[in-house]
């Protein structure tokens, strides 16, 4: 199993700073952020399609960042394993609840799953980046990149 979590500075209490520290190593790539939870049936259904998503979006050379909301460690690892949500370009975070809340507030998350698209310069884009509609997401990617 690939490393599931990259340490984040526990003292940081600013959602934008936290989020920027997570995406910084991937600057230069298109990043799809997926905010999900093990308790969320639509999230799990979407994750079950991950390998298809990776194959369809491979030409865009993207990075996938998964931020788990309120998900116990064991269940979190099991879902990632069960749905094969992994690859060299997949990065999973199961942050402390307070940090997750700060990031979700910064990203204006209002439901789950929630998706955000980050351009190669690290900018958060105001687009509907839902991979559950791959043709629509591909159109966005073609227009932007």
C-alpha positions in Angstrom: 0.0 0.0 0.0 1.3 3.4 -0.9 1.9 5.9 1.9 -1.6 7.0 3.0 -0.8 10.2 4.8 1.8 12.8 4.6 2.4 14.7 7.9 0.9 18.1 8.2 2.2 20.6 10.8 -0.1 20.1 13.8 0.3 23.7 14.9 -1.1 25.3 11.8 -4.7 26.5 12.3 -5.4 28.3 9.0 -7.3 26.4 6.4 -5.6 28.1 3.4 -2.1 27.5 4.8 -3.0 23.9 5.6 -4.4 23.3 2.1 -1.5 25.1 0.4 1.0 22.8 2.4 -0.9 19.8 1.0 -0.9 20.9 -2.6 2.5 22.6 -2.7 4.5 19.4 -3.5 2.3 18.9 -6.6 2.7 22.4 -8.1 3.0 22.1 -11.9 0.3 19.4 -12.1 -3.5 19.5 -12.3 -4.9 18.4 -9.0 -8.3 16.9 -8.3 -9.2 17.2 -4.7 -11.9 14.8 -3.4 -13.4 15.5 0.1 -15.2 12.4 1.2 -16.0 10.2 4.2 -16.2 6.5 4.9 -19.8 7.0 6.2 -20.9 8.6 2.9 -22.6 6.2 0.5 -22.3 8.5 -2.6 -18.6 9.0 -1.7 -18.0 5.2 -1.6 -19.9 4.7 -4.9 -17.7 7.3 -6.5 -14.5 5.8 -5.1 -15.6 2.4 -6.5 -15.1 4.0 -10.0 -11.6 5.3 -9.2 -9.6 3.0 -11.5 -11.9 3.9 -14.5 -11.5 7.6 -13.6 -7.7 7.2 -13.5 -7.7 5.5 -16.9 -10.0 8.1 -18.5 -8.1 11.1 -17.1 -4.6 9.6 -17.7 -3.9 12.0 -20.6 -4.1 15.0 -18.3 -1.3 13.7 -16.0 -3.3 14.6 -12.9 -2.7 14.2 -9.1 -5.5 13.1 -6.9 -5.7 14.3 -3.3 -8.2 12.6 -1.0 -9.3 14.4 2.2 -11.3 12.1 4.5 -13.9 13.7 6.7 -14.7 12.2 10.1 -13.4 8.7 9.1 -12.0 6.2 11.6 -8.5 5.1 10.6 -9.4 1.4 10.1 -12.5 2.2 8.0 -10.5 4.8 6.0 -7.8 2.3 5.1 -10.3 -0.4 4.3 -12.2 1.8 1.8 -9.0 2.8 0.1 -8.0 -0.9 -0.2 -11.4 -2.2 -1.1 -11.9 0.3 -4.0 -8.2 0.4 -5.1 -8.0 4.1 -4.6 -4.3 4.2 -5.2 -1.5 4.9 -7.6 1.7 6.9 -7.7 -0.4 10.0 -8.2 -2.8 9.4 -5.3 -2.4 11.0 -1.9 -4.6 10.4 1.0 -5.1 12.4 4.2 -7.1 11.6 7.3 -6.4 14.8 9.2 -7.3 15.7 12.8 -10.9 16.9 12.8 -10.1 20.5 13.5 -7.7 20.7 10.6 -10.1 19.0 8.2 -12.8 21.5 9.3 -10.5 24.4 8.6 -9.7 23.1 5.1 -13.3 22.3 4.3 -14.3 25.9 5.4 -11.6 27.3 3.1 -12.8 25.1 0.2 -16.4 26.0 1.0 -17.5 22.3 1.2 -21.2 22.0 1.7 -21.8 18.3 0.9 -20.1 15.0 0.3 -18.4 14.0 -1.9 -17.1 17.4 -2.8 -14.5 18.0 -5.5 -12.2 20.9 -6.3 -9.8 21.4 -9.2 -6.4 23.1 -8.8 -4.5 24.4 -11.8 -0.8 23.9 -12.4 0.0 27.1 -10.6 -1.8 26.0 -7.4 -4.9 28.1 -8.0 -8.3 26.9 -6.8 -10.6 27.0 -9.8 -14.3 27.8 -9.6 -15.6 24.9 -11.7 -17.7 21.8 -11.2 -14.9 19.1 -11.1 -17.1 16.1 -10.3 -15.5 13.0 -11.8 -18.9 11.1 -11.5 -19.6 12.9 -14.8 -16.3 12.1 -16.6 -17.3 13.6 -20.0 -18.2 17.0 -18.4 -15.0 17.0 -16.4 -13.0 16.2 -19.5 -14.6 19.1 -21.3 -13.5 21.4 -18.4 -10.0 20.0 -18.5 -9.8 20.5 -22.3 -11.0 24.1 -22.0 -8.7 25.0 -19.2 -5.6 23.0 -20.1 
